[in-house]
Amino acid sequence: MSLPRFALILAALAAMPARAEEQSWAIHGQATVVLQGTPGFHDPYQGANSLTPDQRKETFDATAYIGLRGWKGLELGVNPEIDQGFGLSDTLGVAGFPSAEAYKVGKKHPYFRLQRAFLRQTIDLGGDDQALESAVNQLGGHRTTDALIVTIGKFGVNDVFDTNKYAHDARHDVLNWALVDAGSFDYAADAWGYSTGASAELYRGDWTLRLGGFNLSKIPNGEVLERGFGQYQIDAEVEHRHKIGGRDGAMRVTIFRNRGQFGRFDDALALAAITGAAPDTSLVRRRMTRVGVSLNLEQAVSDAIGIFARAGINDGAIEPYDFTDVDRTVSAGAAIDGKGWGRAGDTIGIAFVVNGIAAAHQRYLAAGGTGVLVGDGKLPHPGAEAIGEAYYAWKPLKPIAVTLDYQLIGNPGYNRDRGPANIFALRLHGEF
């Protein structure tokens, strides 16, 4: 080999980025407090699942993210957590509930939960080397751009599906349930938002295909999950990453299929007409399938501004199972970094969402039925639930954020007789 050619090879090797060090273990942590309240609003009548005026609630959670590396590409993740507090009206009254930090189970005193415990295997399939920074539930290291990632155990369906850079984390960005995820995505979960199952993600160039199978809860909106996939969900997602004007963006299409013991709204209404009681889907449940699809977009439009949008629809003739009372949804918003006013790291966020329900779902609520989160006892004047949210997240230090959040909820619970409700929140978040 000639000396000039050897010198060129050495120069090329020197210019190659160093491979990230494989992190063998890591511990991260977070703590979040949300204080949320609503003053008075128009409230002519209430039902079992109504949002009530003039109240203040708080939630607290502290999580440890423990990661250990096994053989090549294998990670173990464990997330013990302490939770405490209540959502407004015990997390009832609004389909697009104003705090995704408020679980469906509230308790006065702190209690312990193991929210995640999973194994993740990454198999390199070629392409450029990609450095992975140490982060929550991710050990520092590297993988190739083309890869297969398999996760099994207990984790959130939305850890893998329907993610979005600008609207997906109630501890950092928007708070509203129907903004952090598509409101119509009735993803499998216990009352805290986690399930057991497995997912596979195939990365090839600008495309990713995701598939997953998860246990539903034993009863709709329940605290206990199925263990043997007697009632289950199948999820599929296609993602395409792109650049517009040199700026990163992504589009995702997500499909879910739930199979289990569900109630059809018209069946509950027919039984109620015979018995004279309020309609109740729990009395007419039988084995059936419920499906839905959603579209998810994110796009950077400058160094400081990113925008997002979602839209989704599901089978609104059948009761929702594990998420919330939304049969169709459209949302959009933007996140603006504070570098433009000398506060890099601070964020202003603005977003809106409009949620709707199918005609059968509407008839069920009008007849006095209650859903996962909503039910005012009657619904003489139905309307779409329209929600706007704005927040400012101030970061005095990199690991600490103080957020002021405001939401305006029109027609809470799809009821034009009630509201609009003003929701104010203070969020305190720290992490390491």
N, C-alpha and C positions, 0 to 999 in steps of 0.2 A: 504494500500500500504506500502510495506517495505521501510525502510529508505534508504538502498542501491539503490533500484530501483528508488525511488524519486530523489536521488542524480544524478543518471545517466540521468534521464529526464531533470533535471535542467542543467546539463552539455551540453546535446545535444542542448537545447534551446539557451544556451549562445553561442554555437559555430555557430549557424545559422547566416548568414549575415543579417544585419539590412535592412529593406525595405527602398528604397530611398524615400526621402521626396517628396511629391507631390507639384510641383511648380505651383502656381496659375497663374502666368504671367511671361513674360520675354521679354526683348528687346535686340536684337543683331544688329550689323551693319557691313557693309563692304564698302570699296571704292577701286576701281581698275582703274589704268591708264595703257594703253598699247600703246607704241610708236612702230610703225612697218614701215619698209621701204624695198625697193628693188632697187639695182643699175641697171645698164644696162644689158640687155640680148638680145639674138637673137630675132629680132622682125620685120620680113619682111613685114607683113601686119597685119591689125587689123580689127575687126568687132565690132558690138555694145556691145558685152559682153566680150571684151578681157582684159586681164591683161596688163597694160602698164608699161614700165620700168621707172627707175629714178623717184621714187616718195616716199613720206613719209606721213603717216597718223597717227592719234591718236584717241583713244576712251577713254571715261571716264564714269564710272557709280558708283553711291552710293546708297546703298539699306538699308532700315530698315526692320528687321525681327521681327514683333510684334506677340506675342503669348499670348492667354488668355485661361484659362481652364473653362469649363462649368461644367456640371454634370460629374459623374465618367466616365473617358475614353474619354471625348469630348474635343477637342482643336479647337480653331479658330486661323487661321494664316492669317496675312495681310502683304504684302510686297510692300510698296510704294518705288518708285525708281526714281532717276534722271539720265538721259542719255544724252550723247553728243558725237559728233565725227563721223568719217567715217572710213570704212574699205578701204583697198587698192582698187583702181578703183571702188569706191562706192560698195564694196563687190561683185565684179564680176570678172570673168576671170579664176577661178579655181574651179573645182567641190569639191575638198577637200580644202575648203578655209582656209587660214593660220591663221585666228583669229576667234575663237568662241565667242570672246568678241565684235566682230563687227556685229551689227544687219543689217538686210536688209534695214532698214530705217536709213539714216544718216542725222544729222542736225548739223548746225554750232553752235547753241546756246543750252544750257541745256534745257531740257524739262522733264515734269513729266509723269510717267506712274504708274498705279497700276498693277504690274505684276502678283501678286498672291493674292487671297482672297478665302479661302477654309475652310471647316469644316472637321475634321478628328475624326472618332469615333473608338476607340479601344475596342474590346470585348475579355476579357480573356477566354480561353478555357481549361486551365489547363497546367500542366507541372511546371518546375522550375520557380521561381521568377527571373526576369531579370531587373537589374537596367538600367535606361535610363538617360544618362547625358544631362544636358541642352545644347542645340546646336541650330544651325540655323534651324528654323521651327520644333523644337522638344523641348517640355517642359520636364524638369527633372521630373522623377518619376519612375514608374516601370510597367511592364506587365509580363504575363506569356509567356513562350517560345512558347506555342501553342496559337494562337490568330487570330482573324479576324479584319482587319483594313480596314475601308471604308472611302474614301476621296471624297468629292464632292465640286465643285466650279471651280475657275480658278487657274490653276497650270500647270506645264510642264508635258507632257507625259513622258519625260525622267527623271522626278523626281521619277517615280515609275518603269519604264521599262528600260531595257538595262543599268542599273547602273554597275559601275565597280570601285573597290577600287583604282586602279592605273591609270585609264585613263577615267575621266568623268567630270572633273571640270576645265574649262579654267582659273579660277582664282587661281588655285593652282598647276595644273600639266600640261599636254599637252595643246597646244593652238589650234591645227588643228581640224576643224569641223569633219573630217572623222576619227579622233582618239578619240575624246570625246564621240562620238556615232558611231554606225555602219553607214557608209555612205549610205547604201542601205535601212536603216530604215526610210521610208518616213513618219515620225510621224506628226500627226495633230498639227498645230501651226499657230499663226499669224506671222507677219514679225519679231516679237521679240522672238519667240520661245515658246509661251504659248497658251493654249487652255482652253476651258470650257468643263466640263464633270464629269465623276465619275470613280473611280477605287475601286476594292476590292482585298485584299491580304489575303490569308488563309495560315497561318504558322502552319505546323504540323511536329514536329521533325526536321529532316534535309531538309525537302521539303517546298517549297512555291509555291502556284498557284496564279497567278495574272490575273485579267480580267479588262478591261476598255472600256469605250465608250466616244468618244470625238468629238466635232465639228471641221470640217475642216474650212479653211477660205472660204469666199464667192467665190473668184476666186483664182487660183493657185498663191501661194506666196504672198497672199494679206494681207492687214493690218487689215481687218475687218473679224471677225469670224461669221459663221452661228450661229443662236440662237436656232433653233428648230430641230437640227439634220437632216435638209434637205439634207446636205452632211456631212458624218460622217466617223469615223474610229472606228473599233473594234480591240482591242489589247488583246493578250493572251501570258502569259509567264509562263514557268515552271523553277524553280530554285532548284538545289540540292547543299547543302553545305557539304563539306567533309574535311578530313584531309589526307595529304600525307606526310609521315615521321613526323607526329605530327604537321604539318604546315597547317594553314587554307587555304581553297580554295573554289571555287564555280564555277558551270557551269549553264548557263542560255540559254534557247531556246525561242526566241521571234517571234511571228507571228503577222502581221498586215493585216487588210483588209479595204481598202478605198472604199467608195461608193459615187459617185457624178458625176459631169459633167467633163469628161476628154476627151482629144483628143488622138487619135491613130496616131502614126507617119506616117504610110503608107497612112492613109486617108488624112493627110495634104499634103503629097507628091503627091498623086493622084490629089487633087484639084489644087495644084500649077502647075502641068503639063497641066491643062486645062487653067488656068488663066494667066500663065507666070510669076506670082509673086513668091516671096520667100515663102516657106512653113510656115504655121502658124497654130499651133494646136488649137488656140482659135477659128478658123473658123470651126472646125469640131468636137467640143465637143458635146458629148451626154452622157446619163447616162450609166455608166458601173462600173465595179469593178476592183480594182488593189490590188494585194496581194504581200507579201514578207515574208521572214523568215531569221533570223540571229542566229548565235551561239556566245556566249560570255563566255570567260574563265578568271579566275583570280586565282593566286596561289602564296602564300608566299613560298619562297625557303630557306630563312634564316631569322634571326632576322632583317636583314637590306635590303633584296632584295625581291621584288615582281615582278611577270611577268604577262602579260595579252595577250590575243589574241581575235580577233573577225573575223567572216566571215559572209557574207550575200549575198542574191540575191533577186531580185524582178522581176516583169513583165516589162521587158524593152521595150515591144512593145507599151506601153502607157506612156504618159508624166508623169514625177514626179510632185507632187502636192505642198507640203509645205516644203520640206527640200532641197535636192540638186540633181544634175544630176549624180547620181551613180546608176547603175543597178546591179553591183556586186562588192564586196570589200573583201579584206583580209588585216588584220593588226595585228601587234604584237609589244611588247615593254617591257621595264623593268623600274622600279623605284628603286633607290638605296639610302638608308638613309646614311647621313654623319657620323654616329657614328663610322664607320671604320676609318675615318681620323680625329676624334676628333671634329666633327661638327654635333652632333646629332640634328636632325631637319632640317638640310639642305638636299636637294635632288638633285641627278643627274637623269635625265630621258632620255631615248633613245627609239625611236619608228619609225616604218615605216608603210606605207599603200600603197597598190596598188588598184586603182579604175578602173573599166571598164564599158563600155556601150554595149548594145545589138546592133545587126547589123542594125535594123530599126532605132534606136536612132542615130547611126553613119551616116546612109544615110541622115537623117533629118538635122544634123549639116553640112554635106558636101554640101547639097543643099542650104545652107544659112539660115537655121532656127536658132532660138535662144532658149535657155532653161532657167531654173531658174537662173543659174549663168554663164553659158558658151555659147559661140557662136562667132567664129572668122570670120563669113561670108563665110567661106569655110573650107574644111577639106580634102585636097588631100592626106595627109599622116597621117592617124590616128594611135594612139598608146595608150597604157594604161598610165594612170596618176600615176606616181610613186613618192612618197613623203617620205623623211626622216626628222625626227625632233629630236633635242637634246636640253636639257635645263639644267641650273643649278639654283636652287632656294636657295638663301642665306637668312637665317633668323637671322638678328642681334638681334631681340627680338621676343618673342613668337608670338605676334599678327601682326608682320610686315614681309613681304617677298619681296625680290628684285630678279627678275628672268631675266637672259639672255637666249634668245631663238634663235635658228637657224633652218631654214628649207630649204631644197633643193627640188625644185619641178621640176620634169622631165615631159615633155610633158603637160604643163598647158592647161587645156581645151581639153585634149586628142589629142593635136596637136603636131606632131613631128617636124613641121616647126618652132616652137616657143620655147624659153627657151634653156637650163634649167634656172630657176629663183632662185636666192639666196634671202631669206627673213630673215631679222634680226629684232629682237624685244627686247625691254626692258619693263618688266612688274613690276609695283609697286602696292603692295596690302597691305591693312591694315584691321583689323577686331577686333571686340570686342564681 
